Amino acid sequence: MQVFRAQEILGSENIIAVELNGVSVWIDSVDTQKKTAKVHTENNPADAKVVAVEELQEIH
């Protein structure tokens, strides 16, 4: 995924499916300088981690 798309998804009013290694995640924030995103799994908001944006995949 590109950084600009991760920002669009984060700011969207719609729910857009995103996966990290086949697991559904929510994007909490995007760091455009480092090209990373803070994400958490759907069922565990406390388990947040920072990953490279390019590891995220939008599911259509």
N, C-alpha and C positions, 0 to 999 in steps of 0.2 A: 504494500500500500504506500502511496505517496503521502508526505506530511500534510499537504493542502487538503487531501481527501479525509484524512483523520480529523483535521480541524472542522471540516464541513459536517462530518458525522457527529462530532462532539456538539456542535452548535445547532444541529437539526432538531426540529420538533417531532419528527417521525422516528420510530424505532427502526434502526438499520442494523441488521445482523452482522456481527464481526466475530471472527474466530482467531485464536492463537493456537497453533498446533492441533487443530481439530476440536478445540474446546471453546464454547461460546463465552465471550467476554464483553464487558462494558468499558468504554474509554472514559477515564476520569479527567485526564488533562493531557495536553500535547506540548512538548518542548521543541519549538522549531529550530533552535540553535543546535541542540544535540540530536535532533531527529529521533526522539524517543516519545513514548506515550506511557502514562501510568494507567494500568488496566486492572480490573478485578473480574473474577468469575461471577456468573449470574447468581449463583446461590451462596456466594461467600464474599460479601463486600469488604470484609476485614482482611482478606488475603490479596492485597493489592501488590503489584510489582511493576517495575519500569522495564520496558522492552523496546527494542528498535522498532520503529514504525513499519519498516519493511517486512517484519515478521507477521504483521497483522494481515488478515484476508477478509475482504468484504464478501458476504454471502448473498447471492441474488436469488 
